[in-house]
Amino acid sequence: MARTPTSARERAPGVTARSPVASRVAVLKLHDVAQALRAILDAAVTKKLSVTAALERLVDIEVEATEARRLAGRLRFACLPTPATRTASTTTPPPASTAP
């Protein structure tokens, strides 16, 4: 049987002692799932959702978060011009001299 973290130092940030599942999910670095776990479980109980439906919601949350992180990473490394460089390059050139 796997050992569960017992001290606050061993637990992931924001995870309470009453949620060992959330702690294990956070160890797997599924932080968005860990944050949504309590709400999804409460909704599953009140709406009488199946275990499969609750798990699908949790997986959907993690997929959306992962896609958002990947997009942010791609945009960060895409070397797109920042607003400051775009405004500098779109300034009008000085007028041509009219020397005879």
Backbone as CSV, one residue per row, in Angstrom:
resi,resn,N_x,N_y,N_z,CA_x,CA_y,CA_z,C_x,C_y,C_z
1,MET,0.838,-1.178,0.000,0.000,0.000,0.000,0.887,1.247,0.000
2,ALA,0.546,2.231,-0.802,1.345,3.444,-0.915,1.151,4.326,0.316
3,ARG,2.214,4.984,0.701,2.167,5.874,1.840,1.586,7.206,1.412
4,THR,0.682,7.756,2.208,0.092,9.054,1.909,0.824,10.117,2.697
5,PRO,0.951,11.326,2.156,1.637,12.386,2.877,0.864,12.751,4.140
6,THR,1.580,12.926,5.238,0.916,13.216,6.495,1.167,14.626,6.976
7,SER,2.289,15.204,6.664,2.551,16.559,7.142,2.172,17.569,6.078
8,ALA,1.954,18.793,6.522,1.587,19.858,5.586,2.714,20.115,4.595
9,ARG,3.962,19.873,5.003,5.101,20.096,4.122,5.111,19.105,2.957
10,GLU,4.625,17.886,3.177,4.631,16.859,2.136,3.472,17.014,1.163
11,ARG,2.428,17.710,1.567,1.255,17.876,0.709,1.481,18.973,-0.319
12,ALA,0.766,18.870,-1.419,0.830,19.908,-2.443,0.152,21.159,-1.911
13,PRO,0.538,22.349,-2.396,-0.067,23.584,-1.911,-1.569,23.620,-2.196
14,GLY,-2.343,24.062,-1.227,-3.777,24.204,-1.406,-4.570,22.925,-1.228
15,VAL,-3.924,21.832,-0.861,-4.615,20.563,-0.682,-4.748,20.305,0.808
16,THR,-5.944,20.011,1.246,-6.177,19.803,2.663,-5.932,18.355,3.034
17,ALA,-5.859,18.108,4.329,-5.627,16.750,4.810,-6.817,15.850,4.536
18,ARG,-7.987,16.422,4.334,-9.186,15.625,4.105,-9.305,15.147,2.667
19,SER,-8.395,15.515,1.808,-8.518,15.127,0.406,-7.281,14.364,-0.067
20,PRO,-7.142,13.113,0.340,-5.962,12.357,-0.104,-5.944,12.133,-1.608
21,VAL,-7.104,12.055,-2.230,-7.143,11.885,-3.694,-6.604,13.135,-4.368
22,ALA,-7.021,14.303,-3.890,-6.536,15.552,-4.470,-5.030,15.679,-4.281
23,SER,-4.531,15.211,-3.148,-3.092,15.246,-2.907,-2.354,14.359,-3.902
24,ARG,-2.863,13.200,-4.161,-2.223,12.290,-5.124,-2.310,12.835,-6.544
25,VAL,-3.423,13.471,-6.859,-3.575,14.077,-8.185,-2.577,15.220,-8.343
26,ALA,-2.368,15.988,-7.285,-1.405,17.086,-7.346,0.018,16.564,-7.489
27,VAL,0.321,15.435,-6.878,1.649,14.835,-7.036,1.890,14.475,-8.498
28,LEU,0.840,14.098,-9.197,0.941,13.791,-10.624,0.986,15.053,-11.482
29,LYS,1.006,16.207,-10.813,1.045,17.518,-11.470,-0.202,17.796,-12.298
30,LEU,-1.322,17.300,-11.844,-2.614,17.599,-12.457,-3.311,18.626,-11.560
31,HIS,-2.708,19.808,-11.465,-3.150,20.809,-10.506,-4.561,21.311,-10.783
32,ASP,-4.930,21.449,-12.044,-6.277,21.925,-12.360,-7.323,20.903,-11.936
33,VAL,-7.017,19.632,-12.098,-7.923,18.575,-11.648,-8.019,18.596,-10.127
34,ALA,-6.890,18.766,-9.460,-6.897,18.803,-8.000,-7.747,19.948,-7.479
35,GLN,-7.701,21.097,-8.153,-8.507,22.238,-7.733,-9.991,22.000,-7.986
36,ALA,-10.336,21.322,-9.058,-11.735,21.117,-9.425,-12.340,19.863,-8.808
37,LEU,-11.524,19.043,-8.184,-11.981,17.743,-7.704,-13.163,17.849,-6.753
38,ARG,-13.057,18.689,-5.737,-14.129,18.813,-4.743,-15.441,19.252,-5.416
39,ALA,-15.385,20.239,-6.294,-16.595,20.729,-6.962,-17.207,19.647,-7.851
40,ILE,-16.377,18.906,-8.565,-16.876,17.849,-9.443,-17.505,16.731,-8.622
41,LEU,-16.854,16.368,-7.522,-17.424,15.313,-6.675,-18.743,15.759,-6.044
42,ASP,-18.810,17.008,-5.602,-20.067,17.518,-5.047,-21.164,17.536,-6.103
43,ALA,-20.828,17.970,-7.316,-21.806,17.987,-8.404,-22.238,16.572,-8.767
44,ALA,-21.311,15.620,-8.712,-21.647,14.232,-9.033,-22.641,13.672,-8.025
45,VAL,-22.485,14.050,-6.756,-23.404,13.568,-5.725,-24.769,14.225,-5.882
46,THR,-24.803,15.541,-6.073,-26.094,16.235,-6.155,-26.849,15.921,-7.441
47,LYS,-26.129,15.766,-8.538,-26.778,15.481,-9.824,-26.851,13.994,-10.129
48,LYS,-26.328,13.182,-9.196,-26.324,11.723,-9.342,-25.649,11.293,-10.641
49,LEU,-24.473,11.864,-10.873,-23.694,11.499,-12.051,-22.986,10.174,-11.802
50,SER,-22.726,9.464,-12.861,-21.964,8.218,-12.735,-20.493,8.545,-12.513
51,VAL,-19.746,7.567,-12.092,-18.313,7.751,-11.895,-17.658,8.111,-13.220
52,THR,-18.107,7.475,-14.279,-17.545,7.743,-15.600,-17.787,9.191,-16.012
53,ALA,-18.976,9.708,-15.760,-19.282,11.096,-16.119,-18.427,12.072,-15.318
54,ALA,-18.237,11.789,-14.041,-17.401,12.657,-13.210,-15.949,12.624,-13.692
55,LEU,-15.456,11.438,-14.014,-14.083,11.327,-14.520,-13.924,12.029,-15.863
56,GLU,-14.946,11.945,-16.711,-14.885,12.639,-18.001,-14.767,14.137,-17.796
57,ARG,-15.501,14.676,-16.825,-15.412,16.111,-16.548,-14.020,16.487,-16.061
58,LEU,-13.457,15.666,-15.180,-12.114,15.942,-14.685,-11.085,15.871,-15.804
59,VAL,-11.209,14.881,-16.669,-10.272,14.756,-17.796,-10.439,15.940,-18.744
60,ASP,-11.670,16.364,-18.992,-11.900,17.533,-19.847,-11.219,18.772,-19.283
61,ILE,-11.298,18.953,-17.967,-10.645,20.097,-17.328,-9.146,20.045,-17.553
62,GLU,-8.567,18.883,-17.378,-7.118,18.768,-17.539,-6.705,18.924,-19.000
63,VAL,-7.488,18.406,-19.920,-7.165,18.557,-21.347,-7.187,20.030,-21.740
64,GLU,-8.207,20.773,-21.302,-8.282,22.196,-21.618,-7.108,22.957,-21.014
65,ALA,-6.747,22.628,-19.776,-5.625,23.306,-19.129,-4.313,22.978,-19.840
66,THR,-4.141,21.744,-20.237,-2.916,21.342,-20.936,-2.819,22.038,-22.285
67,GLU,-3.926,22.100,-23.012,-3.907,22.789,-24.306,-3.603,24.270,-24.135
68,ALA,-4.138,24.888,-23.097,-3.861,26.303,-22.846,-2.383,26.513,-22.503
69,ARG,-1.797,25.624,-21.693,-0.374,25.737,-21.362,0.488,25.538,-22.607
70,ARG,0.133,24.588,-23.444,0.910,24.355,-24.675,0.837,25.555,-25.607
71,LEU,-0.351,26.128,-25.746,-0.501,27.295,-26.604,0.307,28.466,-26.060
72,ALA,0.274,28.660,-24.761,1.048,29.744,-24.151,2.536,29.527,-24.391
73,GLY,2.986,28.295,-24.289,4.392,27.998,-24.547,4.781,28.233,-25.989
74,ARG,3.914,27.818,-26.905,4.212,28.030,-28.334,4.250,29.511,-28.657
75,LEU,3.322,30.281,-28.097,3.311,31.719,-28.367,4.532,32.402,-27.760
76,ARG,4.962,31.922,-26.610,6.127,32.509,-25.944,7.392,32.289,-26.777
77,PHE,7.514,31.132,-27.406,8.716,30.809,-28.165,8.573,31.051,-29.667
78,ALA,7.475,31.621,-30.106,7.240,31.826,-31.529,7.973,33.040,-32.074
79,CYS,8.546,33.846,-31.214,9.275,35.053,-31.630,8.378,36.015,-32.405
80,LEU,7.131,36.113,-31.989,6.242,37.073,-32.616,6.619,38.466,-32.126
81,PRO,6.415,39.464,-32.964,6.780,40.819,-32.525,5.875,41.269,-31.379
82,THR,6.466,41.961,-30.451,5.690,42.502,-29.344,5.049,43.808,-29.795
83,PRO,4.073,44.306,-29.079,3.455,45.576,-29.487,4.466,46.703,-29.619
84,ALA,5.492,46.730,-28.801,6.487,47.798,-28.877,7.264,47.726,-30.186
85,THR,7.635,46.559,-30.647,8.402,46.454,-31.884,7.521,46.692,-33.101
86,ARG,6.249,46.353,-32.995,5.362,46.611,-34.135,5.159,48.094,-34.330
87,THR,4.983,48.866,-33.262,4.752,50.300,-33.414,6.009,50.992,-33.904
88,ALA,7.172,50.511,-33.500,8.414,51.127,-33.952,8.634,50.892,-35.442
89,SER,8.219,49.759,-35.950,8.468,49.460,-37.359,7.409,50.052,-38.284
90,THR,6.299,50.501,-37.741,5.240,51.036,-38.596,5.233,52.563,-38.611
91,THR,6.255,53.187,-38.028,6.305,54.646,-38.072,6.607,55.092,-39.494
92,THR,6.188,56.269,-39.816,6.403,56.772,-41.182,7.857,57.215,-41.335
93,PRO,8.429,56.975,-42.490,9.819,57.376,-42.721,9.899,58.890,-42.861
94,PRO,11.061,59.447,-42.627,11.202,60.911,-42.782,11.004,61.290,-44.244
95,PRO,10.501,62.485,-44.473,10.277,62.887,-45.874,11.596,62.979,-46.644
96,ALA,11.518,62.693,-47.912,12.714,62.742,-48.767,13.141,64.199,-48.942
97,SER,14.425,64.398,-49.061,14.914,65.773,-49.222,14.547,66.266,-50.623
98,THR,14.318,67.551,-50.726,13.924,68.155,-52.002,15.074,68.986,-52.583
99,ALA,16.304,68.562,-52.354,17.465,69.303,-52.857,17.517,69.191,-54.377
100,PRO,17.874,70.334,-55.036,17.922,70.306,-56.507,19.088,69.568,-57.079
